[in-house]
Amino acid sequence: MNSIMNRTASIAIVHPTQVIRLLIKSSLKSLGFEKCVLFADYSACLSQMEAEKVDLILGTLSISEEVNGLQVLEVILDNYQLRNTYMVLFLDENESEYALPAFGRGLLDLIASWGSTKEEMEKALNGMFERWEKLEYNELSISSVGIVPKLADFPDRLEQYYRKILDYRHADARILMDLALLLQKKEEDSEAAVFAKKAILLDPSLQEDWGGADNLASLEQVNVLGISQVGILDPDAAVVDMLKKGFEELGASNILAFTSAAEALECFSSQSFDIILMEWNLTEMSGGAFLQRLTNGQTNLSPILVMSTDLDEEDLVVLDEYFVYGLLKKPLTKEAWVAKVSWSLQEAKITKDPKLLVKNLRNLIFTGRISDASKELSHLRGLGAIEQGCILELSAQISYAEKNFEQCKEFCLQALSEGEATIFILSLLAKALMKLREFDAAIRCLDVANTMAPGNIQRLCMLAEGHLETGEMKKATGAIESAAAIDPNSDEVKSARLKQEMLSGKPEKAKELMSGFHAPRNIISFMNSRAVSLSVSGKHAESIAIYDQTSAAIPPDRLDLQAIVFYNKALALARASDLSGCVTALTEAEKGADSNLRPRVKSLKVRAVMAQEQNIPLKLNEVSKVVNLSHSEIDSRMHQYASNLKIQAGELSSFGILEAQSDTSAISDKLSKVAFKSRGTINRDEIVKQNVS
C-alpha cells in the first residue's frame, strides 16, 4: 500500500451524484491525494481499469442495476492484474447485510457514516486514513476493525475468524489476546491461557487485559513464531544477546548468533535457517560483501533482514540485488523486530506482490530451469500479472541463459527505450555486450549501473574485464581495487587479478595466482574468447600468443587444462595454415585430454596429418569447434519458485479468512458476472512468443 501511504495513489471515486463526487475529490485533495478520477457508475470505472491502473476505489454499494460494489470485488478476485487494487465502500444503515459478504470478497474497509457536507466527508476520510496509519497499513488489520464488531453476536464464527487470522499472522498479539478472552468466556480456560501467554510474551502490556487470576508461568514453553532455526549476526554483543534472548522467549529452539562475520558466513552458508538477521555495518567486511558471499551458489537462501541505524527503505533498491526482505531500523524494539520477522516469514510463502513474482521467476532462471521459466513467464504475461518492462527483462534473462546474446541485447535495448532503466536491465545488457565483445558499450552500461547501485563485486570485476579487453590497464586496476576493497578474498576479485596478470605477460605471477584458484577453467574460457576473436578476424599471431601466455600460466600438474589450451591453439594454427604447428599442438593436447576432449583431439590430428601429407588446406568442421568452457552455473539464490497464481486466503484483506456463509437471495441477486477485459500491451504476445514457444 505504499502508494496510499505516500499519497501517490490513483483513486477512483464512484457515485451517481456529481456534487458528491466533487466533494469527495476535494476532501481527498486536502489530504494530499492528487490523482482522483470521477465516475458516475461502476461500468465506466471498470472500463477505465481495463486500460489504466487504479490503486483505490471509493464508492457506494448500489449505483445502477448494471454493476454494483460486490460485483466489482468479484472482478478484482478474478483478475490477477487487479490484485493490488483496494476497495472501500460507503454503506448506508439499510445495507448492513452486505458488509460481511463484501469483506469476505476482499473489501478493505467501509465507512458507515460519512455525512453530506464537505467537512463531514473530510472528517470521515481523514479518520479512515489515520486509522490505517495506526494499523501500519496492514490490510488484514484494517478489514478486521470493520469485521469484528459485526461478528460480536456470533461467537463461534468470530472464533473461527480469529483462528484463521493466526494461521497467517501467528505473531499478532492483539488477535491472540482477543481469542484468549473469547475462549475464556466460553470457559475453555486451558487453551485460552496458552493464547494469552503467547500474546503477553509478544506484548507485555496485554497482561492488563488478561488480569492476574491465572498463573501463566506454569505453562510449558510455547513457540510463538512457529520457527526453530534462527541466524543472528551483529558485531555488538549486546544486540546479539538481546535478540537471542527475545527469540528464546518466543520459543525458537535453535538460535545461532555471532559477532564475527567470518564465523557467521561459514555457518549460514552450510545450514538452512527460518530467518537471518544481520547488521549492515560489519567490522571484518562490508555488509554488501557478506551478502554477496552468502548468496553465491545458494539454491534455498533463507529470508534475510538487514539491521542498521543509517539505512532507509529506499536503500532496498540496492539490497534487492542481494534478495533482502526488509530493513530493521536501530535502535531495535521488540515490537518492531517481531513484527518485521513475522511479516518476512509470511512474505516468503506468498507471492501476491508482483515484485516477489518477478524475483522468484529470476531465481527459476538462475537455477537453470529455463523451460519452466519460459512457461511461467508466458503464464504471467497472459494473466497481465507483470508489466511490460518486467516481461522484456525476463525474456532477456532467458535469452542470456540460452546463450542467445544478440536477442538478449535486443530485449534489453527495447526495455531501455520504454524507460525501464533498472539495475537488472543495465547489468544484463552489460553482460550480453561483454559476450558480444562490444566492450565500450558494456563499460558505459556498467558505469551507470554502478552509480545506481554501488558495491556490487561481480559488476566491478566485469568492468575490470571490459577495461582489460580495451587495453585500459590502469582503469582495470582501479575497478579491481574497488572490488577488493569490498571483499579481497572474493573469487571474482581473484579471477579479475589473474586475468590481468595473464594479459600483462607475467606468466610466473599468473601461475602463482592460478595454483591457488579453485576455478581456473573460467580463466581459460576468458583467454580463449580473446584468442578466438583475434583468430577469426585474421590476427593469427596475436591469437597464438594469447594461447602461449595462457599455457605458461597453467601449473605443471594441470595437464587437463593444458590439453584444452593446446587443442584450441591447434585450431588457431589450422586457421593460419600452419599444419605442422597444428599437429605439434594436438600431440601436446593428447597428454592430458579427458574422455570428452580426447575423441576431438584424435579426429582433428588424423585430418591435420592427412592434409599435411597431401599438401591441402585443413577444413574445420563442427566436430572441431572451439572448446570454450562456459562459466559455472549462474549463482542460484533464495527459495524454490513456488508461485500459485490462484488467489490465496489472506491475499486480499480478509478474503478466505472470514468464514463464508450462504448468500441470501438479496446478495445473490447482486452477483451476476460482469464483463472485464484484462489489460494488454501492444506487441506483448509477439515479444514473448520469440522466447517461450
Beta strands, then each sheet from edge to edge (+ up, - down):
strand 1: 10-14
strand 2: 35-39
strand 3: 56-60
strand 4: 86-90
strand 5: 109-111
strand 6: 229-233
strand 7: 254-258
strand 8: 275-279
strand 9: 304-308
strand 10: 324-329
sheet 1: 2+ 1+ 3+ 4+ 5+
sheet 2: 7+ 6+ 8+ 9+ 10+
end
